[in-house]
Amino acid sequence: MVAVSPLAPKRLPDMPAVAGVKLATAEAGIRYRGRTDVLLAAFGKGTTVAGVFTRSRCPSAPVEWCRARLGGGVARALVVNSGNANAFTGKNGREATKMTAAFAAKALGCRPNEVFLASTGVIGEPLEAGKFAAVMDQLVDRAEPTVWLDAAKAIMTTDTFAKVATATATLGSATVTINGIAKGAGMIAPDMATLLAFVFTDAPIAAGALQALISRGVEDTFNAVTIDSDTSTSDTLLAFATGAAAAHGAPRIARAGDRRLKNFRGALDTVLASLSEQIARDGEGARKLVEVVVEGAVSKRSARRIALSIANSPLVKTAIAGEDANWGRVVMAVGKAGEPADRDRLAIWFGDIRVAHKGARDPGYDEAAVSALMKQSEITVKVALGLGSGRDRVLTCDLTKEYVAINGDYRS
Amino acid sequence: MVAVSPLAPKRLPDMPAVAGVKLATAEAGIRYRGRTDVLLAAFGKGTTVAGVFTRSRCPSAPVEWCRARLGGGVARALVVNSGNANAFTGKNGREATKMTAAFAAKALGCRPNEVFLASTGVIGEPLEAGKFAAVMDQLVDRAEPTVWLDAAKAIMTTDTFAKVATATATLGSATVTINGIAKGAGMIAPDMATLLAFVFTDAPIAAGALQALISRGVEDTFNAVTIDSDTSTSDTLLAFATGAAAAHGAPRIARAGDRRLKNFRGALDTVLASLSEQIARDGEGARKLVEVVVEGAVSKRSARRIALSIANSPLVKTAIAGEDANWGRVVMAVGKAGEPADRDRLAIWFGDIRVAHKGARDPGYDEAAVSALMKQSEITVKVALGLGSGRDRVLTCDLTKEYVAINGDYRS
């Protein structure tokens, strides 16, 4: 048994209903016993959908299914299972997605093309879609609006805590709700490797506008989190907008550039940021949440690359696990990023303590203060390059022996 | 104490003299006590030099020193120290290189610009160059032609074994010798992060030709080895050609394209391949040597990128440490490389056992045979993409809890 991550949020938010969304979970027996492993989210008519997916050249069957159906822009259901990723499963995998969508469409009275799918769990094992048929009717019958925590639990694999977030926004004269659930980049035996996130709102937003909002929203949230530089075959973020708030005066939004979206956009970013931070907090074996800030780069893009080089460096991550403010390894990671950097202008901070300045150790820094800082569970590493105004921020976690144990010892 | 890597070569080669090269080591007390930490190699007149260096944007002071002096093409001495990398040391670092070269030049009666330098050890600590002055005269007095193993030992930091290689080649009517020594990518507290390799030959080869030979030679040897994807600020490979074999009939070679170099080129590649493989065998915490072969890619360059993506994947490396033929993680690593790949054409082998074929698990493979294979200390992972004729090979090692302990626990 893996204990709950010490970085888990101290309390869960109360998750309100989102008008037009009903949820249910069940035990389909995909792989696990004695826990739920399938989630159905059913949506009212007129629900729009948008999504972003793994950049893997070897994506899972459900990712291909969703990509092919996003163009339609409408959704009536989402079916997610844990225990089997339906990835690298060939023709069988494509059949399984088709069958699952057909079961859900029949039970809900919609078209299969309006059913979206995601799977997480082992790679390379055939997914027995028949198991969904056995539970689909009860899922539809039992679906109700407020079981968000149950929903987040059903999609977990090796996550140590359920990940939920919620926010409200003003849209015209109405208050709309945005709820999100996610599962983490916990990757374990064999190949439970997937980041899944689902966002639900009652705001009436056209599919194209929703797509633009989330494509932009993930850039500084989900795309700025790294656990170990590995990319799943199944990463999926889907957003659903039921439009139910139109009944309470929310204006129908056709374009992402609509100025009335300002408040909504902020609330959406809050939900995405919360879910993605929770994923870093549940990185395998993580004992410390690490924020890497790079400023003074030639561009934001350059700052992102340098920040990822630091956040993905095994030597930086093991040093932080060892509570050592090892700025030499940070220099190394800056140097290998391949981005413009001038060694003799570089400054490095751990927390608010500057440890290196103008290409050498900062003569003024207090070893005892840095040692105390490194014992904290949240560490910020900041690098100033002194070249321009490019700035970015990435979240990661430390690299511990538990990571290796989780990913290497599972057979013993 | 770290035990010798279980992957260390079973026996050391006899290292012959290289005419025109004399070696000596000493205890300068840079950082360690009770062991040698400085190496002097003195060369006869007319020795040519070539080098390749880290691509880090934040290189060490000795790397900058050598780069600036390679253009001269002549060398009379090499001074290497362990214990301090003289990296990220600002103005002090530049002064230290200047002083060290001056001490050696005075003791040998040559010009400082003919002295090449390399340092490995902690980053960010000032290097006290005065310590070299105290031992320089005894180094010059004691230098002799055959202490290659002593030389390899003096440049070790956390290496668990000394790395030497030798080969002979026919050049014209003469037999020439190529010797090499290296230290590994063992990186440890705090920041002993450097790959150093030095190659010595008595062949009479012009500096430009020597440069072309080693630039090409490292591509499939040193540049095809990865321990943990981190790149040192100090990586250095220098080659010295004394030309002494001209006295025995070796022709003077002006161009790398000279057809008389064919045999020499093969011998040089053998030495580079041996040294770089020894570095993978001494990766921190390594228990398994891993060869990653990618074939059927659209180009060799694409195959290299995919091979590095696999070889650097923490999930692949931990699975191998756990002796699991986890081909799902190999698919993941192929997918994230960003290179052309068609999931449904992919085949994967561990050793000679095909575990995946045409985008799905190979129905024919024998679990027991694969389990037995994964217990071996040398594992080959092969991926066939089925797209073209691009092929490449990379060496790495597994990722164990010992790696994290070495790099994270050093304070305890």
Interface residues (C-beta under 8 A of the other chain):
Chain A: T54 R55 S56 R57 C58 P59 A87 F88 T89 G90 N92 G93 V122 I123 G124 E125 M187 A189 P190 D191 A193 D228 S229 D230 T231 S232 T233 N312 S313 P314 L315 T318 A319 A321 G322 E323 D324 N326 W327 G328 R329 V331 M332 A333 V334 G335 K336 A337 G338 E339 P340 A341 R343 D344 L346 A356 K358 G359 A360 R361 L399 T400 K401 Y403 V404 A405 N407 G408 D409 Y410 R411 S412
Chain B: T54 R55 S56 R57 C58 P59 A87 F88 T89 G90 K91 N92 G93 V122 I123 G124 E125 M187 A189 P190 D191 A193 D228 S229 D230 T231 S232 T233 N312 S313 P314 L315 T318 A319 A321 G322 E323 D324 N326 W327 G328 R329 V331 M332 A333 V334 G335 K336 A337 G338 E339 P340 A341 D342 R343 D344 L346 A356 K358 G359 A360 R361 L399 T400 K401 Y403 V404 A405 N407 G408 D409 Y410 R411 S412
